[in-house]
Amino acid sequence: MSERYLTKDLPGIGGTIKERVEDFLVEEIPLYTPSGMGQHTFFEIRKEGIPTFHAVRLIARALAVPPGRIGYAGLKDAQAVTSQVLSVEGVHPDVVTALDLPNIRVTWAERHNKRLKIGHLRGNRFTIRVRGVDEQALAPCQAILQVLERRGVPNRYGPQRFGQRGDSARLGRAVVRRDAEGFIHAFLGGPHPNESEGVGSARARHDAGDWEAALGMFPGNMVDERRALQALIRSRGDFQRAYRTVPKRLKTFLVSAFQSALFNQVLDARLETLDCVYAGDLAMKHPGRSVFRVEDEAVEQPRASRFEISPTGPVFGFKMMQALGRQGELEAEILGAEDLALEDFRVGDGIKARGGRRALRFQMTDPDLWYDDGVMLRFELPKGCYATAVLAEFMKVS
């Protein structure tokens, strides 16, 4: 995570989060309520310490349906207590509410005429405990909160976007550059402290060129890595062939991580003025996501000060609207430093990163602070915004 903060002039409180699963509560805010009619059943689950994908698999097995029949609006943190809405086709609500699964509780079920899809949520409500701090930490927290309420929270992509090894953006860069050899070396090599000793040893053997030994060390659940390594061995070092074994869905995700990292660079460069608009900016209206070009900053700045609009940054892609003026120069400089053009995001092999615009800031709603065996923070965020961006400003822990 970046160490640059909007509230850099105010001290952070330090502390730790997620010491216990119950220290991090996430409640999904639905976009709409089910109609009560239809072939789909919407249901809310409350889960503890389980990632969404795993919960979906457990529920699908219990209902005797394929996991693909279950829809969800967003992914929720594993190391947390989370509430979210799912949908399943062709299963009666009474059957769903009767589910009895460890660490998963169904709180309600209701019929609807459509499947729940990714993005069909208004936002998320967070209740987070920061441990390891005393009650005196509330005063600096209040000062930080006042700044964030007035100016907004930097809309930074959180570290979870960049993978356990923190290398997703680097791999995505290799995809965009069509650098098969660089991709495979980064994908299979480079031991990392966040991984097990066995996986680290496998990566070290790859780096040493002992691919057969590396294959014997990679665990069976690392399917994509093993498949790429097998292709590398069979082809006697054909990196293109090994690269082609990596699933398109994974490559697409990695390109998205690269786009996210570039956005964060632009945000850091624009941090001091993230609540200001300038001629040439592409501004986003709140609520909603419509974007327009700022022609007269003197006319539009009062709207930004009222949080009706915000300047945007680039999610680079071949169809992205380009800013002009100082913001356009900044974006061109950052993309140019990568020796890339927007058209390069039309990667090929079915991978097309269209790009778009993302607000440089977001607004917390209904924030609250109190002390209970740690500093307690409660707030609501729009979908696509990261609680880690809020916590970074309060804690300032590298």
C-alpha positions as CSV (number, residue, x, y, z in Angstrom):
1,M,0.0,0.0,0.0
2,S,1.2,3.5,-0.8
3,E,2.7,5.4,2.2
4,R,1.3,8.7,0.9
5,Y,-1.7,10.1,2.8
6,L,-4.2,12.8,2.3
7,T,-4.0,13.5,6.0
8,K,-0.2,13.4,6.2
9,D,-0.1,16.4,8.6
10,L,-2.1,14.4,11.2
11,P,-0.5,11.6,13.2
12,G,-1.7,8.0,12.6
13,I,-2.8,5.8,15.5
14,G,-1.0,2.6,14.5
15,G,-2.6,-0.5,15.8
16,T,-3.6,-3.8,14.2
17,I,-6.8,-5.1,12.5
18,K,-8.2,-8.6,12.1
19,E,-6.5,-10.0,15.2
20,R,-9.9,-11.8,15.5
21,V,-12.4,-12.6,12.8
22,E,-15.1,-10.7,14.7
23,D,-12.9,-7.5,14.5
24,F,-13.9,-6.9,10.9
25,L,-17.6,-6.9,10.0
26,V,-18.8,-6.3,6.5
27,E,-22.5,-6.0,5.6
28,E,-23.5,-5.8,2.0
29,I,-26.0,-3.1,1.1
30,P,-28.3,-4.5,-1.7
31,L,-29.1,-2.5,-4.8
32,Y,-32.7,-3.7,-4.7
33,T,-35.0,-6.1,-2.8
34,P,-36.3,-9.3,-4.3
35,S,-39.8,-9.1,-5.8
36,G,-41.2,-12.2,-4.1
37,M,-41.9,-13.9,-7.5
38,G,-39.8,-15.8,-10.0
39,Q,-37.6,-18.9,-10.5
40,H,-34.6,-17.5,-8.6
41,T,-34.2,-17.5,-4.8
42,F,-32.3,-14.6,-3.3
43,F,-30.9,-15.3,0.2
44,E,-28.7,-13.6,2.7
45,I,-25.9,-15.5,4.4
46,R,-23.8,-14.5,7.4
47,K,-20.4,-16.2,7.3
48,E,-17.3,-16.2,9.4
49,G,-13.7,-16.8,8.3
50,I,-14.7,-18.1,4.8
51,P,-14.0,-16.6,1.4
52,T,-17.0,-16.1,-0.9
53,F,-15.9,-18.7,-3.4
54,H,-15.6,-21.4,-0.8
55,A,-19.0,-20.5,0.7
56,V,-20.5,-20.8,-2.8
57,R,-19.0,-24.3,-3.2
58,L,-20.3,-25.4,0.2
59,I,-23.8,-24.1,-0.5
60,A,-23.9,-25.6,-4.0
61,R,-22.9,-29.0,-2.7
62,A,-25.5,-28.8,0.0
63,L,-28.2,-27.8,-2.5
64,A,-27.0,-30.4,-5.1
65,V,-26.6,-27.7,-7.8
66,P,-23.5,-26.7,-9.8
67,P,-21.7,-23.7,-8.3
68,G,-22.4,-21.8,-11.5
69,R,-26.1,-21.7,-10.6
70,I,-25.3,-19.5,-7.6
71,G,-25.0,-15.7,-8.2
72,Y,-23.5,-13.1,-6.0
73,A,-23.0,-9.3,-6.2
74,G,-19.4,-9.1,-4.9
75,L,-16.6,-10.9,-3.1
76,K,-16.2,-10.6,0.7
77,D,-13.2,-10.8,2.8
78,A,-12.4,-14.3,4.3
79,Q,-10.9,-13.0,7.6
80,A,-14.1,-11.3,8.6
81,V,-17.7,-11.7,9.6
82,T,-19.6,-10.8,6.5
83,S,-23.2,-10.6,5.3
84,Q,-24.0,-10.8,1.7
85,V,-26.9,-11.8,-0.7
86,L,-26.6,-14.7,-3.1
87,S,-29.1,-16.2,-5.6
88,V,-29.8,-19.7,-6.8
89,E,-32.0,-20.8,-9.6
90,G,-34.7,-23.5,-9.2
91,V,-34.5,-24.0,-5.4
92,H,-37.4,-23.3,-3.1
93,P,-36.7,-20.6,-0.4
94,D,-37.7,-23.1,2.3
95,V,-34.9,-25.5,1.2
96,V,-32.4,-22.7,1.3
97,T,-33.4,-21.4,4.8
98,A,-33.1,-25.0,6.1
99,L,-29.4,-25.2,5.2
100,D,-27.2,-26.1,8.2
101,L,-23.5,-25.4,7.3
102,P,-20.6,-24.7,9.6
103,N,-19.8,-20.9,9.9
104,I,-22.6,-20.1,7.4
105,R,-26.0,-19.0,8.5
106,V,-28.9,-18.2,6.1
107,T,-30.8,-15.2,7.6
108,W,-33.6,-14.9,5.0
109,A,-34.7,-16.2,1.5
110,E,-37.1,-14.7,-1.0
111,R,-38.0,-15.3,-4.7
112,H,-37.0,-13.0,-7.5
113,N,-37.3,-13.2,-11.3
114,K,-33.7,-12.6,-12.2
115,R,-30.3,-13.9,-11.2
116,L,-28.1,-11.8,-8.9
117,K,-25.0,-10.5,-10.9
118,I,-21.7,-9.0,-10.1
119,G,-22.1,-5.3,-9.2
120,H,-25.7,-5.6,-8.1
121,L,-25.1,-3.9,-4.8
122,R,-25.2,-0.3,-3.5
123,G,-22.2,-0.6,-1.3
124,N,-20.9,-2.1,2.0
125,R,-21.2,-1.2,5.6
126,F,-18.1,-1.8,7.7
127,T,-17.6,-2.1,11.5
128,I,-13.9,-2.4,12.3
129,R,-11.9,-2.7,15.5
130,V,-8.4,-1.4,15.6
131,R,-6.6,-3.1,18.5
132,G,-3.4,-2.1,20.3
133,V,-4.4,1.5,20.8
134,D,-5.8,3.3,23.9
135,E,-8.8,5.6,24.2
136,Q,-6.6,8.7,23.6
137,A,-6.4,7.6,20.0
138,L,-10.0,8.9,19.5
139,A,-8.9,12.5,19.4
140,P,-6.6,12.2,16.3
141,C,-9.2,9.9,14.7
142,Q,-11.8,12.7,15.0
143,A,-9.4,15.1,13.4
144,I,-8.7,12.7,10.5
145,L,-12.4,12.0,10.1
146,Q,-13.1,15.7,9.7
147,V,-10.6,16.0,6.8
148,L,-11.9,12.9,5.1
149,E,-15.5,14.0,5.4
150,R,-14.7,17.4,3.9
151,R,-12.2,16.4,1.2
152,G,-13.1,12.7,0.6
153,V,-11.1,9.5,0.8
154,P,-8.4,8.7,-1.8
155,N,-10.0,6.1,-4.0
156,R,-7.0,3.9,-4.1
157,Y,-7.1,0.3,-5.1
158,G,-6.3,-1.8,-2.0
159,P,-3.4,-4.3,-1.6
160,Q,-5.9,-7.2,-2.0
161,R,-6.1,-6.2,-5.7
162,F,-2.4,-7.1,-6.2
163,G,-2.3,-10.6,-4.9
164,Q,-0.7,-12.5,-2.0
165,R,2.7,-12.0,-3.6
166,G,2.1,-8.4,-4.6
167,D,3.1,-9.3,-8.2
168,S,-0.3,-9.2,-10.0
169,A,0.4,-5.8,-11.6
170,R,3.9,-6.9,-12.7
171,L,2.4,-10.0,-14.3
172,G,-0.3,-7.9,-15.9
173,R,2.3,-5.6,-17.4
174,A,4.0,-8.6,-19.0
175,V,0.6,-9.6,-20.5
176,V,0.0,-6.1,-22.0
177,R,3.6,-6.1,-23.3
178,R,3.1,-9.5,-24.8
179,D,6.3,-10.6,-23.0
180,A,5.8,-14.4,-22.7
181,E,9.2,-15.1,-21.3
182,G,9.1,-12.4,-18.7
183,F,5.6,-13.5,-17.7
184,I,6.6,-17.1,-17.2
185,H,9.7,-16.3,-15.2
186,A,7.6,-14.0,-12.9
187,F,4.7,-16.5,-12.7
188,L,6.8,-19.5,-11.7
189,G,9.9,-18.0,-10.0
190,G,10.8,-15.6,-7.3
191,P,10.3,-17.1,-3.8
192,H,8.1,-14.8,-1.6
193,P,7.8,-14.7,2.2
194,N,4.0,-14.9,2.0
195,E,4.1,-18.4,0.6
196,S,5.0,-21.7,2.2
197,E,8.6,-22.9,2.3
198,G,7.7,-25.7,-0.1
199,V,6.4,-23.3,-2.8
200,G,9.4,-21.0,-2.2
201,S,11.7,-24.0,-2.9
202,A,9.8,-24.8,-6.1
203,R,10.2,-21.3,-7.3
204,A,13.9,-21.3,-6.4
205,R,14.4,-24.4,-8.5
206,H,12.6,-22.8,-11.4
207,D,14.9,-19.8,-11.1
208,A,17.9,-22.1,-11.2
209,G,16.6,-23.7,-14.4
210,D,15.8,-27.1,-12.8
211,W,12.3,-27.3,-14.0
212,E,11.8,-31.0,-13.4
213,A,12.6,-30.6,-9.7
214,A,10.4,-27.5,-9.5
215,L,7.5,-29.5,-11.0
216,G,7.9,-32.1,-8.3
217,M,7.8,-29.4,-5.6
218,F,4.8,-27.3,-6.7
219,P,1.7,-28.6,-4.8
220,G,-1.2,-30.1,-6.7
221,N,-3.6,-27.2,-6.0
222,M,-1.4,-24.8,-8.0
223,V,-2.9,-26.1,-11.2
224,D,-2.1,-23.1,-13.5
225,E,1.6,-23.0,-12.4
226,R,2.0,-26.7,-12.8
227,R,0.4,-26.7,-16.3
228,A,2.7,-23.9,-17.5
229,L,5.8,-25.6,-16.1
230,Q,4.8,-28.9,-17.8
231,A,4.4,-27.1,-21.1
232,L,7.8,-25.5,-20.6
233,I,9.4,-28.9,-19.9
234,R,7.7,-30.7,-22.8
235,S,8.6,-27.9,-25.3
236,R,12.2,-27.6,-24.0
237,G,11.9,-24.0,-23.1
238,D,9.2,-22.6,-25.4
239,F,7.9,-19.7,-23.3
240,Q,5.1,-18.9,-25.8
241,R,3.7,-22.4,-25.4
242,A,3.9,-22.2,-21.6
243,Y,2.3,-18.8,-21.7
244,R,-0.6,-20.0,-23.8
245,T,-1.6,-22.6,-21.1
246,V,-2.4,-19.8,-18.6
247,P,-6.2,-19.2,-18.6
248,K,-7.5,-16.1,-20.2
249,R,-9.6,-15.3,-17.1
250,L,-6.4,-15.1,-15.0
251,K,-4.6,-13.0,-17.6
252,T,-7.6,-10.7,-17.7
253,F,-7.5,-10.3,-13.9
254,L,-3.7,-9.6,-14.0
255,V,-4.2,-6.9,-16.7
256,S,-6.8,-5.3,-14.4
257,A,-4.3,-5.3,-11.6
258,F,-1.8,-3.5,-13.8
259,Q,-4.5,-0.9,-14.7
260,S,-5.2,-0.5,-11.0
261,A,-1.5,0.1,-10.2
262,L,-1.3,2.8,-12.9
263,F,-4.4,4.4,-11.5
264,N,-2.8,4.5,-8.0
265,Q,0.3,6.2,-9.5
266,V,-1.9,8.9,-11.0
267,L,-3.8,9.2,-7.7
268,D,-0.6,9.6,-5.7
269,A,0.6,12.4,-8.1
270,R,-2.8,14.2,-7.8
271,L,-3.3,13.5,-4.1
272,E,-3.0,17.1,-2.9
273,T,-5.7,18.3,-5.4
274,L,-8.1,15.3,-5.4
275,D,-10.9,17.6,-4.4
276,C,-10.2,20.2,-7.1
277,V,-11.2,20.2,-10.7
278,Y,-9.3,21.9,-13.5
279,A,-10.0,22.7,-17.2
280,G,-9.5,19.5,-19.2
281,D,-10.4,17.2,-16.2
282,L,-12.9,14.5,-16.8
283,A,-15.2,14.8,-13.8
284,M,-17.7,12.2,-12.4
285,K,-21.1,13.1,-11.1
286,H,-22.2,11.8,-7.7
287,P,-24.3,9.7,-7.3
288,G,-24.0,7.8,-10.5
289,R,-21.0,7.4,-12.8
290,S,-21.6,9.7,-15.7
291,V,-18.5,11.6,-16.8
292,F,-18.1,15.0,-18.4
293,R,-15.2,17.3,-19.4
294,V,-14.6,20.4,-17.3
295,E,-14.5,23.5,-19.4
296,D,-14.6,26.2,-16.7
297,E,-13.0,25.2,-13.4
298,A,-14.4,28.4,-11.7
299,V,-17.9,27.2,-12.5
300,E,-17.4,23.5,-11.5
301,Q,-15.3,23.9,-8.4
302,P,-18.2,24.8,-6.1
303,R,-19.8,21.6,-7.2
304,A,-16.7,19.7,-6.3
305,S,-16.6,21.4,-2.9
306,R,-20.1,20.2,-2.3
307,F,-19.1,16.7,-3.3
308,E,-21.5,16.7,-6.3
309,I,-18.6,15.9,-8.6
310,S,-15.1,14.6,-8.4
311,P,-12.1,14.6,-10.8
312,T,-11.3,11.2,-12.2
313,G,-8.2,9.2,-13.0
314,P,-7.5,6.7,-15.8
315,V,-8.2,3.0,-15.9
316,F,-6.0,2.8,-19.0
317,G,-7.5,0.9,-22.0
318,F,-8.0,1.2,-25.7
319,K,-11.5,2.9,-25.4
320,M,-10.7,5.2,-22.4
321,M,-11.7,8.8,-22.6
322,Q,-8.6,10.9,-22.3
323,A,-8.3,14.0,-20.0
324,L,-6.8,17.2,-21.3
325,G,-4.8,20.0,-19.6
326,R,-2.6,19.2,-16.6
327,Q,-4.4,15.9,-15.9
328,G,-4.0,14.8,-19.5
329,E,-0.3,15.6,-19.3
330,L,0.1,13.6,-16.1
331,E,-1.7,10.6,-17.5
332,A,0.4,10.7,-20.7
333,E,3.6,10.9,-18.6
334,I,2.7,7.9,-16.5
335,L,1.7,5.7,-19.5
336,G,4.7,6.9,-21.4
337,A,7.0,5.8,-18.6
338,E,5.8,2.3,-19.3
339,D,6.5,2.7,-23.0
340,L,2.9,1.9,-23.7
341,A,0.0,3.4,-25.7
342,L,-3.7,3.0,-25.1
343,E,-4.0,0.7,-28.1
344,D,-1.6,-1.7,-26.4
345,F,-4.4,-2.7,-24.1
346,R,-6.1,-4.4,-27.0
347,V,-3.9,-7.4,-26.0
348,G,-5.3,-10.1,-28.3
349,D,-6.1,-13.7,-27.6
350,G,-9.5,-12.5,-26.5
351,I,-8.1,-10.1,-23.9
352,K,-9.4,-6.6,-24.5
353,A,-9.0,-4.0,-21.8
354,R,-11.4,-1.2,-22.8
355,G,-10.5,1.0,-19.9
356,G,-12.6,3.8,-18.2
357,R,-12.5,6.5,-15.6
358,R,-12.5,6.2,-11.8
359,A,-13.2,8.9,-9.3
360,L,-10.1,10.0,-7.5
361,R,-12.0,10.1,-4.2
362,F,-15.0,8.7,-2.5
363,Q,-17.3,9.8,0.3
364,M,-17.9,7.8,3.4
365,T,-21.5,7.9,4.7
366,D,-22.8,7.6,8.2
367,P,-19.3,7.4,9.8
368,D,-19.0,6.8,13.5
369,L,-16.1,6.5,16.1
370,W,-16.1,5.1,19.6
371,Y,-13.8,3.0,21.9
372,D,-14.4,-0.6,22.9
373,D,-11.2,-2.6,23.6
374,G,-9.8,-0.7,20.6
375,V,-10.9,2.1,18.3
376,M,-14.1,1.2,16.6
377,L,-14.8,2.6,13.1
378,R,-18.1,2.3,11.3
379,F,-18.9,3.7,7.9
380,E,-20.6,2.9,4.6
381,L,-18.7,2.9,1.2
382,P,-20.0,2.8,-2.3
383,K,-19.3,-0.4,-4.3
384,G,-15.8,-0.8,-5.7
385,C,-14.2,1.3,-2.9
386,Y,-11.8,-0.2,-0.4
387,A,-12.0,0.0,3.4
388,T,-8.2,-0.3,3.4
389,A,-8.0,3.2,1.9
390,V,-10.0,4.5,4.9
391,L,-7.9,2.6,7.4
392,A,-4.6,3.7,5.9
393,E,-5.5,7.3,6.7
394,F,-6.3,6.5,10.3
395,M,-3.5,4.0,11.1
396,K,-0.7,5.1,8.8
397,V,1.0,1.8,9.2
398,S,3.4,0.9,6.3
